[in-house]
């Protein structure tokens, strides 16, 4: 990925970013998230007042969207090809508030040269407000709207018009003095699915503490998340929709394991800092179904295992480890390994087996 950021005085800006992702030797060939020979990741015109408080900017064209922790809107970091959107955005600063409003369509991912185009079957719009609080804490409030001509869940396929109202409060990981960090988010969804109503929700939490004043500067944290699934109500869809979440939602094994739909999870994690820019971590994810009447979905949101009448709740668990070496300001290396142990639900509905996963990464950033 290579970008050009040009400013014409204080009020006009153009930004162009190219992307190329190549996949080799995948059995079955590359998926849309694996390969993009060459295209624009971003290309927009921005006009507005000068930067700072009480400013406003209008951005038109192709652009990335990334908000909060990435649970709902992210660039799809993790897979080989990142996500972008086409449309309009207004960015403004009013005193200590950052206010964004947008109306966009996600790009359809095609593998060739400059052949991506807006997906006219999906509309996405919303407003996102961020406000700084004392003690380095941040508050975020948002409304998000989604219109899909063909939304698909275990209940079936129909037009999906979904509205999401949510809030997030967070504090970043301590870097200087020892301290707590946290990330708490709650969301309610409503709308229509064909002739049915939508009533869905999620609550996501992460709490951690870093000891910056001891050897290896360890950090211990735990996540606990829950999102709704569908129940037997004949006229109400209860399945939560994560919209456009980050690709590595649960870290390693993200693209093959269960996603953040109809799930309950507990996720402890420990991390230490070694000499020469090396960090290593170990985590363990344990997952259950929230609703026994709904199936298991992948991170992108498609159904990978229907309920099939099973009353088992336990989906499985996955220990994993990661080692990352930040060799210099620009160059980094990373190794991941994880094992997913299939739970009772996966073994009851079809032949469930364990998965081993490993990956080696290298990155260079200008």
N, C-alpha and C positions, 0 to 999 in steps of 0.2 A: 504494500500500500504506500503510495506516494502522494503528497498533497501540495497545493499551492494556495497560499493565503495572501491576497492582495488587498491593500487598503488605499482608497483614493481620498485622501484627506481624513476628516473625522466622521464623515456621515455616510460613506458608501464603501462597501466591501464585497469582494467576490471570493468564493472558496470552492476549490475543485480538488477532489480526492479520487484517485484511481485505485482499483483493487484487482488482484489476480490470485486465485486459489486453484491449485491443481491436485487432483486425486489420482493415485496410481495403484493398481492391483487390488482394488476392493472387489470382493466376490459379489457379483450382481451389478457391478458398475457403480459410479458415483451417485449419491443422492443430491437434491438441490442445495443442501447445506454443505456439500463437500467440494463442489467444483464451480468455478466461475473464471473462465479463461481471461477475460478482461472487460471491465465495465467501470462506470462511475459509482463509487460508494457515496459520494456527495458532489453536488454542484448547485450552488445557490447564490442569489443576489440578496444582499442585506443593505437596507437603507434605514437611517434613523437619526436621532439626536445624539449628542456626545455621550460618552459613557459616564457612569456614576449615578448618584441618586437622582430620582425623578427623570429617568430617561426611558425612551421607548424605541424599539427597533422592529422592522418588518422584514421577515426572511421568506423568500419565495424560491422553490425548487426542491431538489433532492437533498435529504439531510438525515442525520442520525437522531434518534430520540433515546435518551437515557435518563431515568429519574430514580431517586431514592436508592434502595438496595438492589434494584433490578428485578424485583419479584413480579412486576407488572409491565414495565416498559424498559427494554434494554436493547443493546446493539447485537445481542445473540453471541456474546463472547463465549468461546469454548469450541463450537464447530468451526470448520475451515472458512466458511463464508459468512460475513456479518450481514445484519439486516439493515435496510434503509427504507425511508418513506418519501413519498412525493406529495408536496402540498404547500401549505402556508403556516407560518408561525409568527406570533407577536410576542416579543420578549420585553418586559418592562421592569424597572426598579422604582419602587415608591417607598422612600425612606429605608426601613430595614426589611422590606418585603421584596422578594423576587417573584414576579408573576409571569407565567407563560400561558398562552392560549394557542391552540393549533387545530387544524383540520387537514388530515392527510389520508393517503392510501398506502398500505405496505407494498413494497416491490414484489413482483413475481420473480422468483429466482429461476433463471435459465442458464445453461452451462456455457453458452457461446461467447461471441464478441459483441459487446454493446447491444444486447438483446433483452435486457431487463425492461420491464414496463410496469406501470401502476396496476394493481389488482382491483379492477372495477367492481368485483363482487364483494369487496370489503371496504367499509368506510370507518374511519377512526378519528375522533375529535375529543377535545377536553380542555380543562384548565388545571394548572398546577401552581400552588403557592408555597413558598418556602420562607420561613422567618427564623432568625437567630434568637436564641434564648440565653440566659446567663449560664455560666459554667460550661461553655462550649457545647451547649445542647441545641439541637435544631428541631423545629416543628414544621411538618409538611401537611397540607390539606389539598385534596384534589377531587375533581369530578372527571370521569372518563366515559365516553360513549362509543359503542361498537355496533355496527350494522353489518351482518354477514348474510348474504343471500342463501347460503347453505351451511348452517351450523349442524354439526353431527355429534351426537352423544349416544349412549346406550339406548336412550328413549327413542331415537330415530333422527331423521334429518328434516330440518325446516328452516325458515328464515328466522334469524336470531337478532333481536334488537335489545341490547343489554346496556344498562346504566350502572356505573360503579361510583360509590361515594366512600372515601376513605381518609384516614389520618395516620401519620407516622411521627414518632418522636424518637430521637436517636442521639447518641454521643459517641464520637470516634474512639478507636483504640488508643490507650495512653502511650505516649512516646518518651516523655521526659520523666515525670514523677509517677510512682505507682498509682493505679486507680482503676475504677470500674468503667466499663463501656456497656452500652445497651442499644438495642434496636427493636422497638415494639411497633406493630402495625395492625390495624383492624380495618376491615372492608365489608361493605354490604352491597349486594347487587340485586337489581330488579329490572323488569322489562317484560318482553314477550318472546315466546318460542313457538312459532306457528300460531295456533289458537290458544296455547297454554300461557300461563304466567311464569315469570322467573322470580325465585326467592332463593338467593345463595349468599354465602358469607365465607370469610376466612379470618383467622387471627394468627399472626406470626410473631415469635419472640426470639431474641438472642441476648444473653447476658454473659459478660466476660470480665476477667480481671487480669491485668498484666503486672508482674513484679519486675519493675525496671531497675530496682536497686540490688538484685541478687544475680549470681552467675547464670548465664544463658537466658536471662530475661524471660522466663516462661510466662505463657498466657494460657489460662484455662477458661473454657466457655461451654455453654450449652444452649442449644436451640430446642424449642418446643413449638410445633406448628400444627394447625388443624384447618382443614377446608371442607366445605360441605359436599356431599354427594346427593344423588337423586333418591327419592323415596317412592312409596307406592301411591302417592297422591295423584289422582287421574288428571288434574288440570294445572299442576305446578311443577316446573322443572327446578330441581334443587342442586344441580351440578354446578359447582364453581368453575368460572373460566379465568385462567391466569393471564389472558390477553396475549402479550408479547414478552414472555419472561426470558431471563438470561439463559443461555444454553447450558452452562455448567451450574444449574440450579442447586444440585446436591454435590457438587464437586465431581470427582471421578465417577465413571459409570453413568453420567447424567443422560447420555443419549440412548442408553439401553435399558435403564431401570425405570421404575415408576416415577411419575411426575407429581406436581403439587395440586392434584385434583382428587377429591374424595379420599383424603388421607389424613392420618394422624402420625406425627413422627417425633421422636426424641433423638437428639443429635449432639452428644458430647464431643469435645475436641480439645487437644492439648498441642501447644506449639512452643518450640524453643529456638533461640537464636545462637548459632555457632559462629566461630571465628571466620574471617575472610568472606563475609557476606552470605553465608549459608544459613538457611532456615529449614527446619523439618517439622512436620506435624503428623499427628495420628488422630483419626476420628472414627466414629462408629454410628451409623444411621440405623434406626429401628423403625419400621413402618407398619401401620395397620390401615384398614379401610374405615372411613368414618361412617358410611352407610353400607349395610349388607345387601341393599337392593341395587347397588351401582357397581360398575366394574373398576378396572385399573386403567389409567391413562398415562401416556408418555408425557415428557416435558412439553413438547409442542402442542399437546392437547388432543391427540387422536387416541381412540380406544385400542388398547393392546390386549385386554383380557376381560371378557364379559363376566357378569356375576354368575350366570348359569345356575341359579338356584343355590349356590353355596352359601352356608351360614358361617363360614370361617372368616375371621377378621384379620388375622395376621398375614401380612404380605411377604415379609422377609427382613433380613438385616444385612448390613454391608460394612465391614471394617475396611479402612483404607489408609494409605500413608502417602505423603508427598515430601519431596526434597527439592528445594529451589536454591540455586546459586546465582546471586546477582554479582557477576564477575566485574562489571564496571557500570558506569552510569547508563550505558547503552545496551550492553550485552548480558543476557541471562540464559540459564539452562534450568530445566525442570524434569523430574521423573515422578510418575504417578503409578500406584498399584492398588487394586481393590478386588475384593471377592464379594459377590452377591450370593447369599444363601437363600434359596427359595423357601417361602413359608407355606403354611398349611393351605391357604387359599389358592396359591399357584399350583400346588400339587394336586388339589382336589379338582380344579376346573380343567386342566390339561396336564400333560406330562411336564412337571416343573423341574428344572435342573439348575445347578449353581453355575455362575459365570465368573471367569477370571478375566481381569482387564489390566493392561499396563500400557503406558504411553511415555514417550520421550519427546521433549520439546526444546527448541532453541529459538530465541528471539533477539532481534536487533531493532532498537528504536532510536530514530534520529533525535 
